[in-house]
């Protein structure tokens, strides 16, 4: 399906709180590629903005806390998805992948919490 048509369908579905599911790995790969390209396009802008704004540890803190909050919410959502997959007896490979994602997500939130604490510790050794 062409990108513009898929985008319109996805946008319309999102307005109603729906999410599309893709039964074909080709469609999934296309979406993954699109997500990656979009993220990397935006990353250059974020890096330039962060360089200008993040002049000390406290300037870094709000972004770290925001990212941790979003990631924690997503990890807890995925934990629910994992529970549902287990309860419904879905494929063991899918369950294993979800377990890995949830475990990694929790580890990431711990690292981000440590980073947030470091911003408040007043450690300015890098300056």
Secondary structure, DSSP 8 states (H G I E B T S, - for coil): --HHHHHHHHHHHHHTT-----SSHHHHHHHHHHHHHHHHHHHHHHHHHHHHH--SHHHHHHHHHHHHHHHHHHHHHHHHHHHHHHHTT--HHHHHHHHHHHHHHHHHHHHHHHHHHHHHTT--TT-
